[in-house]
Amino acid sequence: MPDLNADARQFHNPPATDAILWRYMDFTKFVSLLEKRALFFARADKLGDPFEGATPINNIKSRYTSLKPKLSDKEMLMYEYLRVELRRFTLISCWHESSHESEAMWKVYASANSGIAIKTNFDSFLASFITEEQIHIGKVKYIDYDSEKIPEDDLLSPYLHKRKSFEHEREVRAMIQRIPPEASPENLPNFLTGEIPMWPDICDVGIYYEVDLNLLIQEVIIDPSAPDWLLELINSVSKRYDLQAPINKSDLAALPIWFPPDRIDETPPEENE
């Protein structure tokens, strides 16, 4: 069974091993997942939230208070520059934790009428990775960036916190940081030359990491508004790639029951009865 060794897994407030995880996507991304047999990790600065990698104002105030006696103004600015640049070297795969599917997540992250959700559990998610590269995994905490503060002892801490407006995402993240050695905060004195260092990107928008699809994908769920032909197409595509997971239409497509099953065929009462 493909697995990460103990040193390659780093946990940060992880969910329970049996926690249910979801990934909502459109049809093309689903086919790409099957074709590449790999999960896409996006660069943090390409995820669309300008607060990715940022710290609350209280962190900045505290940092300046503690570092000001030790660093010059130039060094302080370079230190903050490093934190901004770190977003280019932080790769993230985002998942939704919930025991039930989410109508909101369908609308936000899947194309109308053609969305796909893959369902797994945390234990299977962990076991599916084939790469030996160090992967950090944890639940996102949602905070008020105007009044709260996050831990400063971990470079990944800013990527495990988001604004409260995103609480509906209930996000679990797998993250990989590929920081150039020369960009580490420890090397700060080495590039205080008056010029801003230009470290090359490790990728344009993200990197694929190989997974065992039949461990990762426990079930494939089809958009509740999708036409029947899409279900047939997903079945056909999944067979082509030897995906063994069951494929089902979303429970949100179910219709309500208005009458007891044993009375459903009865004639409705007259209006004036």
LODRENKE-824717 format. One record per atom (N, C-alpha, C, CB): x, y, z; residue in three letters. Coordinates in pm, whole numbers, plus 32768, in hexadecimal, padded with zeros to 4 digits. Glycine has a CB too. Layout:
<rs>
XYZALA
...
</rs>
This chain:
<rs>
80547F898000MET
800080008000MET
8058807D8000MET
7FA18000807AMET
804680D97F9EPRO
809481537F9FPRO
807C81A08020PRO
807281AA7F26PRO
80E481DB8056ASP
80D6822080D5ASP
814A828080E7ASP
80D081BD8149ASP
813482E3813ALEU
819F833D8160LEU
81E5830581D9LEU
816B83CB817DLEU
826A831181E0ASN
82AC82E6825AASN
8291834C82C7ASN
834382D48243ASN
82B083278343ALA
828D837B83B6ALA
82CC840683ACALA
82B983388437ALA
8346840E8378ASP
838A848F8370ASP
834E84EA8307ASP
841D84798353ASP
830784B082A6ALA
82D085008239ALA
82468539825BALA
82C784AD81BCALA
8209850B82C7ARG
8188854082F2ARG
819D85A18365ARG
812784CE831CARG
816C86198356GLN
8170867A83C2GLN
80E386AD83DAGLN
81D286EF83A1GLN
80AF86968452PHE
802486B8846EPHE
8018873B84BDPHE
7FE1864684BBPHE
7FB187888499HIS
7F94880684DCHIS
7EFD880784F8HIS
7FC188838483HIS
7ED687E18571ASN
7E4887DA8595ASN
7DF9878A852CASN
7E0D886885A4ASN
7E1E870D8515PRO
7DDA86BE84ACPRO
7D4F869184D8PRO
7E2F86448487PRO
7CF8866E8479PRO
7C768636849CPRO
7C8585A584CBPRO
7C16863D8424PRO
7C19856A84FAALA
7C1A84DE8522ALA
7C35848684A9ALA
7B9384B68565ALA
7C6E841084C0THR
7C9483B88450THR
7C1B838F83FCTHR
7CDA833C8484THR
7BA4838A843AASP
7B2D836383EFASP
7ADC83DB83BDASP
7AD4830A8445ASP
7B13845383CAALA
7ACE84CB839AALA
7AB784C08303ALA
7B20854B83BCALA
7A4284ED82D6ILE
7A1F84E98248ILE
7A4F85698204ILE
798684D78235ILE
7A9985588196LEU
7ACC85C88149LEU
7A8F85C980BDLEU
7B6685C38141LEU
7A788640808ATRP
7A3E86538006TRP
7A9586B17FB4TRP
79AF868A8011TRP
7A9786977F32ARG
7AD786F57ED5ARG
7A75870C7E62ARG
7B6286BE7EA0ARG
7A4287887E56TYR
79E287AC7DEETYR
7A2E87E67D78TYR
797888117E24TYR
7A0787BE7CFFMET
7A4F87E97C87MET
79F587DF7C0DMET
7AD087957C73MET
7A2688137B9DASP
79DA88017B21ASP
7A0A87827ADAASP
79EA887E7AC4ASP
79C5875E7A6FPHE
79DF86E17A29PHE
7A6D86DA79F2PHE
797C86CE79B8PHE
7A9E874879BBTHR
7B248746797ETHR
7B90872C79E8THR
7B3F87CC7936THR
7B8187657A5ELYS
7BE4874D7AC8LYS
7BDE86BC7AF9LYS
7BCC87AD7B3ELYS
7B6686837AF9PHE
7B5885F77B1FPHE
7BA2859C7ABCPHE
7AC485D07B27PHE
7B9085B77A3BVAL
7BD4856879D5VAL
7C6B857B79DFVAL
7BA2858E7947VAL
7C9785F479FCSER
7D25860E7A0DSER
7D5D85BF7A82SER
7D3D86A47A22SER
7D1385B77AEFLEU
7D3C85677B63LEU
7D4E84D57B3DLEU
7CD485737BD5LEU
7CF0849F7AEFLEU
7CF984137AC6LEU
7D6C83FE7A63LEU
7C7583E57A86LEU
7D7B845A7A05GLU
7DE3844E799FGLU
7E6F845579DBGLU
7DD284BC7936GLU
7E8584B47A35LYS
7F0A84C77A6FLYS
7F21846D7AE8LYS
7F1C85587A97LYS
7EB484367B1FARG
7EBC83E57B99ARG
7F0B84337C02ARG
7EFE835A7B7DARG
7EE584B17C0FALA
7F2F850B7C68ALA
7ED4857C7C95ALA
7FAD85447C20ALA
7EEC85AC7D10LEU
7EA4861D7D47LEU
7EEF869D7D27LEU
7E91860E7DDFLEU
7EA287057D07PHE
7EDF87867CE8PHE
7EEC87D87D68PHE
7E8C87D27C7EPHE
7F6688077D83PHE
7F8188637DF2PHE
7F9B88ED7DB5PHE
7FFC88337E49PHE
7F45894D7DD5ALA
7F5089D37D9BALA
7FAD8A2B7DEDALA
7EC58A137D91ALA
7FF18A857DAAARG
80408AEA7DF0ARG
7FE38B407E45ARG
808F8B427D8CARG
800D8B617EBFALA
7FB98BAC7F1BALA
7F908C347EE1ALA
80008BC07F9FALA
7FEA8C717E94ASP
7FCA8CF57E5DASP
7F6E8CED7DE4ASP
804A8D3D7E38ASP
7F478C737DBCLYS
7EED8C627D4ALYS
7E628C317D75LYS
7F298C007CE7LYS
7E498C2B7DF7LEU
7DCA8BF37E27LEU
7D578C597E24LEU
7DDC8BC07EB3LEU
7D758CD67E10GLY
7D0B8D397E01GLY
7CEB8D8B7E7DGLY
7C918CF57DD7GLY
7D208D647EF1ASP
7D088DAF7F6CASP
7D848E037F89ASP
7CE78D507FE4ASP
7D7B8E897F86PRO
7DF18EDC7F9EPRO
7E2C8ECC802APRO
7DCF8F6C7F87PRO
7DE08E918086PHE
7E108E7E810FPHE
7E5F8DFD8120PHE
7D9B8E7E816FPHE
7E6D8DAC80B6GLU
7EBB8D3180C2GLU
7F4B8D5380ECGLU
7EBB8CE2803BGLU
7F788D178159GLY
80008D2D8188GLY
80118DAA81DBGLY
805B8D338116GLY
7FA78DFB81E9ALA
7FB08E768237ALA
7F9B8E5882CCALA
7F488EDD8206ALA
7FC68EB5831FTHR
7FB28EA883B0THR
7F5D8F1C83E2THR
803A8EA383FATHR
7F138F09844FPRO
7EC18F758487PRO
7F158FED84B2PRO
7E718F4284FEPRO
7ED5906084BEILE
7F1B90DA84E3ILE
7F5F90CD856BILE
7EB9915084E6ILE
7F24908085C8ASN
7F62906E864BASN
7FE690228642ASN
7F03902586A9ASN
7FF18FC785E2ASN
80708F8185CDASN
80DC8FE2859CASN
805E8F0F8568ASN
80B5903A8541ILE
811590998509ILE
814590F98576ILE
80D590E78494ILE
80E8912A85C7LYS
810F91858634LYS
816C913F8696LYS
809291B9867ELYS
814A90C386BASER
819C9078871ASER
8225905A86E0SER
81558FF58741SER
822A9039865FARG
82A89019861EARG
83059092861CARG
828E8FE7858FARG
82CD910585FDTYR
831F917E85FATYR
835291A18685TYR
82D091F385C0TYR
8300918986EATHR
832A91A78773THR
839D914E879ETHR
82B4919787D3THR
839490CC877ASER
83FA906C87A6SER
847890708751SER
83C18FE087A5SER
846A908E86D0LEU
84DE908A8676LEU
852491108666LEU
84B4905A85F0LEU
84DE917C8683LYS
85159201866CLYS
859D921486B0LYS
84B4926A869ELYS
85B091E6872DPRO
863491F9876CPRO
86A291A6872APRO
862C91D487FFPRO
867C913D86DFLYS
86DF90E286A7LYS
86FF90FE8615LYS
86B0905486B6LYS
869E913985CBLEU
86AD914B853BLEU
86A291DE8515LEU
864590F984EFLEU
86E7920384ACSER
86DB928A8477SER
865892978429SER
875592AE841CSER
863393128405ASP
85B9932683B5ASP
85C292D88332ASP
85A293BC8399ASP
863692D782F5LYS
8649928F8277LYS
863791FA828BLYS
86D492AC823CLYS
866E91C882F7GLU
865F91398315GLU
85CE91158333GLU
86B89112838CGLU
8588916E8376MET
84FA91568393MET
84A8914C8312MET
84C291C683EDMET
84C491A882B6LEU
847B91A58237LEU
849B912781E8LEU
849D922181E4LEU
851B90FD81EBMET
8540908581A4MET
84FE900A81E2MET
85D8907581A3MET
84F390098266TYR
84B28F9A82ABTYR
84208F8E827FTYR
84B98FAD8345TYR
83DA8FFE8273GLU
834F8FFC8246GLU
83488FD781B2GLU
830B9085825EGLU
83AA90038164TYR
83AE8FDE80D6TYR
83B88F4780C6TYR
842590238091TYR
84088F08811DLEU
84148E768118LEU
838E8E338130LEU
847A8E46817FLEU
83408E68818CARG
82BF8E2D81ACARG
825F8E388135ARG
82828E718228ARG
82678EA880EEVAL
82138EBA8077VAL
823E8E588009VAL
821B8F4C8043VAL
82C08E4E7FF2GLU
82F38DF97F88GLU
82DC8D647FA5GLU
83878E127F75GLU
82D08D428023LEU
82BC8CB68049LEU
823E8C7C800ALEU
82B58CA880E1LEU
81DD8CCF7FE7ARG
81638C9F7FA9ARG
817E8C587F25ARG
81038D137F92ARG
81E68C827EDEARG
82078C457E5DARG
82408BB87E6CARG
826A8C9C7E11ARG
826F8B997EE4PHE
82B08B187EFBPHE
825E8ABE7F57PHE
833B8B2E7F36PHE
81E18AE77F72THR
81868A987FC5THR
81188A607F6CTHR
814A8AEE8039THR
810C89DD7F66LEU
80AD89987F0ELEU
804089587F63LEU
80F5892C7EB7LEU
7FC389667F38ILE
7F5189407F8EILE
7EE988F17F3FILE
7F1089BE7FCCILE
7EB688867F7DSER
7E42883C7F4CSER
7DD3884C7FB4SER
7E6487A37F32SER
7D6188827F8BCYS
7CF688A87FE8CYS
7C8488437FE5CYS
7CC189347FC6CYS
7C54881D805ETRP
7BE887BC806ETRP
7B8287EF80D1TRP
7C1F8735809ATRP
7B0787BF80C2HIS
7A9887E68118HIS
7A7687728176HIS
7A1B880F80C3HIS
7A76878D81F9GLU
7A578724825AGLU
79C4872D8284GLU
7AB3872F82D5GLU
797A86C18270SER
78ED86BE8297SER
78B88630828ASER
789987218241SER
785D860C82E3SER
781E858882D8SER
77B48586826BSER
77E0855F835ESER
778D85FD823AHIS
7727860681D1HIS
775A86618160HIS
76A1863D820AHIS
7724864C80E8GLU
774986A5807BGLU
771087308093GLU
7719866C7FF5GLU
774A87938051SER
7726881E8069SER
76ED885F7FECSER
779E886B809BSER
767488937FF8GLU
763688D97F88GLU
768689567F63GLU
75A488FF7FAAGLU
76BC899A7FCAALA
770B8A127FB1ALA
778B89F27F65ALA
772E8A588036ALA
77CC89837F89MET
7849895F7F45MET
783089397EB4MET
788E88EC7F8EMET
77BD88FB7E98TRP
779C88DE7E0CTRP
779A89617DBCTRP
771188957E02TRP
775A89C87DF5LYS
77498A457DACLYS
77CC8A8F7D99LYS
76E58A9E7DF4LYS
78238A8A7DFEVAL
789E8ADA7DFAVAL
790C8A977DA8VAL
78D08AF47E87VAL
791A8A127DB5TYR
799289D07D7FTYR
7978896F7D0DTYR
79D689887DEDTYR
78FB89597CE8ALA
78DE88FE7C79ALA
788A89467C0FALA
7894887E7CABALA
78A489287B91SER
785989667B25SER
77C789397B29SER
789889447A9DSER
776C89977B10ALA
76DE89787B11ALA
76BD89097AAEALA
768C89F47AF2ALA
767388A57ADCASN
764188347A8CASN
76AB87CD7A67ASN
760388697A0FASN
772B87E97A84SER
779387897A5CSER
77FF877A7AC6SER
77D287B579D8SER
77DC87967B42GLY
783E878B7BAEGLY
785286FB7BDDGLY
781387E17C23GLY
78C786E57C17ILE
78EB86637C4EILE
792086797CDBILE
7957861A7BF4ILE
78FE861F7D36ALA
793B86227DBBALA
797885997DD5ALA
78D286477E2BALA
79F585987E01ILE
7A30851A7E2BILE
7A2F85167EC4ILE
7AC185087DF2ILE
7A0B84A47EF8LYS
79F984917F88LYS
7A5E842B7FBALYS
796784657FA9LYS
7A9B8449802CTHR
7AFB83ED8067THR
7AF683FD80FETHR
7B8B84068031THR
7B4D83B68145ASN
7B5E83CF81D3ASN
7BF183F381EBASN
7B3383528229ASN
7C0C842D825EPHE
7C9084638277PHE
7CFC83F78273PHE
7C9384A982FCPHE
7CDF838182A7ASP
7D3F831582A9ASP
7D6382EA821AASP
7D08829D82F8ASP
7CFF82DC81C4SER
7D1882B78138SER
7D61832680EDSER
7C94829580F1SER
7D3E83A1810EPHE
7D82841480D2PHE
7E18840F80EEPHE
7D4684978108PHE
7E3B83F5816BLEU
7EC883ED8191LEU
7F0F837B8148LEU
7ED683DB8228LEU
7ECD83078145ALA
7F0B8290810BALA
7F1B82988073ALA
7EBB8216812EALA
7ED182F28033SER
7ED082F67FA0SER
7F4D83347F64SER
7E5883417F71SER
7F9583877FB0PHE
800983CC7F77PHE
807C836B7F5DPHE
8037843B7FD5PHE
80B483777EE7ILE
812583237EC0ILE
81A983707ED1ILE
811582F37E2FILE
81A683F27EC5THR
821E84437ED4THR
825984387F60THR
81FF84D57EB5THR
82DC843F7F68GLU
8321843F7FE9GLU
834284CE8016GLU
83A183EC7FE0GLU
831985307FC8GLU
833185BB7FF0GLU
82E185DA806EGLU
830C861D7F7EGLU
8318862E80C6GLN
82D5864B8144GLN
82538696812CGLN
8331869D81A0GLN
81E786618164ILE
8163869D8154ILE
812E86C481DEILE
8101863A810CILE
8103874081E9HIS
80C987748265HIS
803187758256HIS
80FF88048287HIS
7FEA874382B9ILE
7F59873482AFILE
7F178766832DILE
7F3386A08295ILE
7EAE87B7831EGLY
7E6787E88393GLY
7DE788308371GLY
7EC0884383E0GLY
7D97884883D7LYS
7D19889083CALYS
7D32892683D1LYS
7CB488648436LYS
7CEA89708380VAL
7CF38A018381VAL
7CA18A3883F5VAL
7CC38A3D82F9VAL
7CD88A9E843ALYS
7C908AE584A3LYS
7C648B6C846BLYS
7CE98AF78523LYS
7BEB8B958490TYR
7BB28C10845BTYR
7BB08C7A84C8TYR
7B228BF88423TYR
7BEF8CEC84ABILE
7C048D528512ILE
7BE18DDE84DFILE
7C958D4F8543ILE
7BDE8E3C853DASP
7BCC8ECA851DASP
7C568F088510ASP
7B768F14858BASP
7C7C8F308497TYR
7D028F66847ETYR
7D158FF284B8TYR
7D1D8F6883E9TYR
7CA8903184E6ASP
7CB390B58522ASP
7CCA90B085B8ASP
7C3791058504ASP
7CAE903C85F7SER
7CB790398689SER
7D038FC086C1SER
7C2F903A86C3SER
7D148F568672GLU
7D548EDD86A6GLU
7DE68ED38677GLU
7D068E608679GLU
7E278E6C86A8LYS
7EB58E56868BLYS
7ECB8DC28672LYS
7F0F8E888700LYS
7F2D8D9E861CILE
7F4B8D1285FFILE
7FD88CF18631ILE
7F3E8CF58566ILE
7FF88C708642PRO
807F8C4A866FPRO
80E98C79860CPRO
80888BB28681PRO
815B8C9F8642GLU
81C98CD385F0GLU
82398C6D85DCGLU
82028D508630GLU
822D8BF8861BASP
829E8B9B861DASP
829F8B3885A9ASP
829E8B4E869DASP
824B8B4F8544ASP
823E8AEF84D6ASP
82258B3D8455ASP
81CB8A8884F1ASP
82788B2783EFLEU
82668B6C836FLEU
81E48B47832BLEU
82DA8B4E8314LEU
81A88AD68351LEU
812A8AAB8315LEU
80B08AE5835CLEU
81218A158314LEU
80C48B1F83D0SER
80548B52841ESER
7FFB8BB383CFSER
80898B978499SER
80328C108381PRO
7FDB8C6A8336PRO
7F838C2382CFPRO
802E8CD182EFPRO
7FAC8BAB82A4TYR
7F5F8B618240TYR
7EF98B028280TYR
7FBC8B1281E7TYR
7EF78B008305LEU
7E978AAF834ELEU
7E318B088397LEU
7EDF8A5483B3LEU
7E2D8B86836EHIS
7DCB8BE483A4HIS
7D8D8C328331HIS
7E0C8C44840CHIS
7D0A8C4B833BLYS
7CC48C9B82D8LYS
7C5F8CF4831FLYS
7C7E8C41826ELYS
7C2A8D5382D5ARG
7BC58DAD830EARG
7B438D63832BARG
7BAB8E2282AFARG
7AF78D95838DLYS
7A7B8D5383B6LYS
7A158D4A8345LYS
7A408D9D842BLYS
7A228DA082E2SER
79C58D9D8270SER
79CA8D198224SER
79E38E0F8211SER
7A358CCA823APHE
7A488C4C81F3PHE
7A268BD28248PHE
7AD68C4181C2PHE
79E58BE782BBGLU
79CB8B788316GLU
79798B0982D7GLU
79838BAA838FGLU
79248B2B8276HIS
78D18AC68235HIS
79248A5E81EBHIS
78708B0981D5HIS
79A38A7C81CFGLU
79F88A1F8183GLU
7A2689A881D7GLU
7A728A69814DGLU
7A2C89B8825CARG
7A56894A82B5ARG
7AD089028278ARG
79E188E482CDARG
7B378950825EGLU
7BA489218209GLU
7C0F88CF8252GLU
7BE5899681C7GLU
7C3788638210VAL
7CAD88168236VAL
7D11882781C4VAL
7C8C877D8250VAL
7D8F884781E6ARG
7DF388628181ARG
7E6787FF8188ARG
7E2688EF8190ARG
7E9487D58112ALA
7F1487918104ALA
7F7287F680C4ALA
7F09870B80AEALA
7FE8880880FFMET
8042887280D2MET
80D1883F80C1MET
804088E78133MET
81148874805EILE
81A188578047ILE
81E888DC8035ILE
81B687FA7FCBILE
825488F1807FGLN
82A4896A806FGLN
832B89448030GLN
82B989B380F8GLN
834889847FC0ARG
83C7896C7F7AARG
841389EF7F74ARG
83AE89327EEAARG
844B8A177FE6ILE
848C8A987FF4ILE
851C8A907FC3ILE
84878AC88087ILE
85458AE97F68PRO
85D28AED7F41PRO
86298B067FBCPRO
85EB8B5A7ED4PRO
86978ABF7FCBPRO
86EC8AD18043PRO
87128B62805BPRO
876A8A7E8036PRO
872B8BAB7FEFGLU
87548C357FFFGLU
86E18C90802CGLU
878D8C687F7DGLU
86658C5E8028ALA
85F28CAF804FALA
85C78C9780DFALA
857E8C947FF4ALA
860E8C438128SER
85E88C2781B2SER
86068C9E820BSER
86308BAA81E6SER
85B58CB78271PRO
85CE8D2982CAPRO
86588D25830BPRO
85648D2E8337PRO
868F8CAC831CGLU
87138C9F835AGLU
87818CE08305GLU
87348C0B8370GLU
87668CEC8282ASN
87CA8D268227ASN
87B48DBC8211ASN
87C78CDE81A2ASN
87638DF78266LEU
87448E858256LEU
87C08EDD8244LEU
86F78EB482CELEU
882A8ECB8293PRO
889E8F248283PRO
88E48F1581FCPRO
89038F0A82F1PRO
88D08EA581B8ASN
891B8E8A813DASN
88ED8EDB80C5ASN
89128DFA811BASN
88728F1280C9PHE
88448F5C8053PHE
88138FE88078PHE
87D68F0E800DPHE
884C902180DFLEU
882F90AC80FFLEU
8890910480B0LEU
883B90C78198LEU
88849101802DTHR
88E391457FD4THR
88AA91C47F98THR
890E90E77F64THR
882E91E27FB9GLY
87EF92577F7DGLY
879792347F08GLY
885892B97F52GLY
87A191B97ED5GLU
874E918D7E66GLU
86EB91247E97GLU
87A591547DF3GLU
867491267E5EILE
860F90C37E82ILE
863190407E3AILE
857F90F37E5DILE
86438FD27E83PRO
86658F537E41PRO
85F18F227DEAPRO
868A8EE97EA9PRO
86108EE77D78MET
85AB8EB37D1DMET
85BC8E1C7D11MET
85B68EF67C91MET
85778DD37D67TRP
857F8D427D63TRP
85208D0E7CF8TRP
855D8D047DEDTRP
854C8CB37CA3PRO
84F58C807C38PRO
84828C2D7C72PRO
85468C2A7BD4PRO
84108C327C2CASP
839D8BE17C54ASP
83BD8B4D7C45ASP
83208C067C00ASP
83858AFA7C9EILE
83958A6A7C90ILE
83318A317C2CILE
83858A257D17ILE
82C88A7D7C0DCYS
82618A517BADCYS
820D8ACC7B8CCYS
820789DB7BE7CYS
81BC8AC07B23ASP
81668B307AFCASP
80F08B427B5BASP
81338B1C7A6DASP
80A48AD67B6FVAL
802E8AE07BC5VAL
80278A727C2EVAL
7FB08ADD7B71VAL
80718A057C1CGLY
806C89977C7BGLY
80B5891D7C48GLY
7FDD89747C9BGLY
80B288B27C99ILE
80F888367C79ILE
809D87BF7C97ILE
817F882B7CC9ILE
80A487587C43TYR
805986DC7C5ATYR
80AD867B7CACTYR
802F869B7BD3TYR
806D86387D0DTYR
80AF85D27D5ETYR
8062854F7D51TYR
80BA85FF7DF4TYR
80AB84E57D33GLU
806F84637D15GLU
802684297D8DGLU
80DB84027CE6GLU
7FB283ED7D70VAL
7F6283A97DD7VAL
7F2D83267DA0VAL
7EED84047E07VAL
7F0582CD7DFAASP
7EBD82547DD5ASP
7E2982787DD3ASP
7EDB81DC7E3AASP
7DF082807D5BLEU
7D6682AF7D4ELEU
7D0182567D97LEU
7D4282B77CBBLEU
7D1B81D47D98ASN
7CBB817A7DD7ASN
7CC4817A7E6FASN
7CCF80EE7DA3ASN
7D2C81B77EA5LEU
7D2F81D27F34LEU
7CF2825A7F50LEU
7DBF81CC7F6ALEU
7D1282BB7EFDLEU
7CE383437F12LEU
7C4D83507F02LEU
7D2983A17EB4LEU
7C1783197E96ILE
7B8A83307E73ILE
7B3482BD7EA6ILE
7B7983417DDAILE
7AE682D87F0DGLN
7A8C82747F45GLN
7A0382747F01GLN
7A7C828C7FDBGLN
79DD82E87ECAGLU
795E82F47E83GLU
796283707E2BGLU
78E682FC7EE7GLU
791F83677DB8VAL
791183DA7D5FVAL
787F84067D61VAL
794183B87CCDVAL
786984867D7CILE
77E184BB7D83ILE
77CC851C7D0FILE
77C785037E0DILE
7759850D7CCBILE
773985627C58ILE
76DF85D67C83ILE
76F685107BE8ILE
76F7864A7C4CASP
76AB86C47C66ASP
761486A77C6BASP
76C9872E7BFBASP
75CC86DC7CD0PRO
753D86C07CDBPRO
74EB86F07C63PRO
750787007D57PRO
751C87557C1BSER
74D287887BA7SER
7503874F7B23SER
74DA881E7BA3SER
755F86EF7B29ALA
759A86B97AAEALA
753686627A62ALA
761886697ACFALA
753B866379DEPRO
74E4860C798EPRO
7510857A799APRO
74E5863878F9PRO
74B8851F7978ASP
74D5848F7985ASP
754D84647930ASP
745A843E795EASP
755E84A578BCTRP
75CC847B7865TRP
7655849378A6TRP
75C584C677DFTRP
765D84F47902LEU
76DD850C7943LEU
77028497799ELEU
76D885907994LEU
769E845F79E1LEU
76B683EA7A36LEU
76EC837679E1LEU
763483BF7A7FLEU
76B28362796CGLU
76E082F87911GLU
776F831578E1GLU
768182EB7898GLU
778B839578C3LEU
781083BB7895LEU
787983A47902LEU
7811844D7868LEU
785A83CA797DILE
78B883B879ECILE
78D383247A03ILE
788083F97A6DILE
786D82D279F8ASN
787F82417A05ASN
78DE820D799AASN
77F881F979FCASN
78CA823C791ESER
791D820F78AFSER
79AF823B78C2SER
78E68245782CSER
79C282B978E7VAL
7A4A82EE78FAVAL
7A8F82A7796DVAL
7A4683867913VAL
7A47828D79D9SER
7A82824C7A4ESER
7AAF81BE7A2ESER
7A1F824A7AC2SER
7A61817879DELYS
7A8880F079B5LYS
7B0780F47961LYS
7A1580AB7966LYS
7B118158790AARG
7B86816478B5ARG
7C0681737907ARG
7B7581DB7857ARG
7BFB81B7797BTYR
7C7081CD79CFTYR
7C75816C7A45TYR
7C71825E7A02TYR
7C2381057A3FASP
7C24809A7AA4ASP
7C0980D17B31ASP
7CAA80507AA2ASP
7BB281327B39LEU
7B8A81667BBCLEU
7B1E810C7BF6LEU
7B5781FA7BB2LEU
7B3280DC7C6FGLN
7AD980797CA9GLN
7A6D80B47D04GLN
7B2A80167CF7GLN
7A7481347D1FALA
7A1681747D7BALA
798981777D40ALA
7A4482037D9DALA
7922816A7D95PRO
789881777D65PRO
787C82057D37PRO
7834814F7DD2PRO
782182127CD7ILE
77FE82947CA0ILE
776882A97CB2ILE
7826829F7C09ILE
774383147CF7ASN
76B7832A7D1AASN
768E83BB7D02ASN
769F83057DACASN
760F83CD7CECLYS
75D784557CE1LYS
75CD84907D6ELYS
754B84537C9BLYS
75DA85117D77SER
75D385577DF7SER
754F853E7E3FSER
75E785EC7DE1SER
755785307EC3ASP
74DD85227F14ASP
7486859E7F0DASP
750185057FA6ASP
74C3860F7EE9LEU
7476868B7EDFLEU
741686897E68LEU
74D387017ED3LEU
742386267E11ALA
73C686197DA0ALA
734485D47DC8ALA
740985CB7D2EALA
733E859F7E43ALA
72C685587E71ALA
724F85B67E7EALA
72E185127EF6ALA
71D885827E69LEU
715D85CF7E78LEU
712085B47F01LEU
70F985AE7E08LEU
70D786147F36PRO
709B86007FBAPRO
7027859D7FB5PRO
706A86867FF3PRO
700A85608026ILE
6F9785078034ILE
6F298554807CILE
6FBC84828083ILE
6EB68560803ATRP
6E4985B18073TRP
6DE1855D80BDTRP
6E0585FF8004TRP
6DD784DE809BPHE
6D70848980D6PHE
6DAE8408810APHE
6D0184698070PHE
6D7083C7816DPRO
6DA18344819BPRO
6DA482E38126PRO
6D49830B820EPRO
6E09828D811EPRO
6E14823080ABPRO
6D9781DD8092PRO
6E8881D380C1PRO
6D4E81B780FBASP
6CDA816280E8ASP
6C5E81B180BDASP
6CBC81168167ASP
6C6A823680B1ARG
6BF68286808AARG
6C1482DD8010ARG
6BC882DE80FEARG
6C8782C77FD4ILE
6CB383217F69ILE
6C59831B7EEDILE
6D4282FF7F41ILE
6C1082A97ED9ASP
6BBB829B7E62ASP
6B2A82C17E7DASP
6BC2820E7E2EASP
6B0C82EB7EF5GLU
6A82830E7F15GLU
6A58838E7ECDGLU
6A70831F7FACGLU
69D783997EB4THR
69A284117E74THR
69A384837EDATHR
691383F87E3CTHR
69D784F97EB4PRO
69D9856A7F12PRO
694B858D7F3FPRO
6A1C85E47ED2PRO
693985BB7FB9PRO
68B285DF7FE9PRO
687E86587F9EPRO
68B485FB8080PRO
67F7865D7F94GLU
67BA86D07F53GLU
67D8874E7FA3GLU
672186BD7F43GLU
67DA87C07F61GLU
6802883F7FA1GLU
67A988608016GLU
67FE88B07F3EGLU
67248843800CASN
66C6886C8074ASN
66AB87FF80DCASN
664488958035ASN
66EE879180D3GLU
66D587268135GLU
670A874B81BDGLU
671686A38107GLU
</rs>
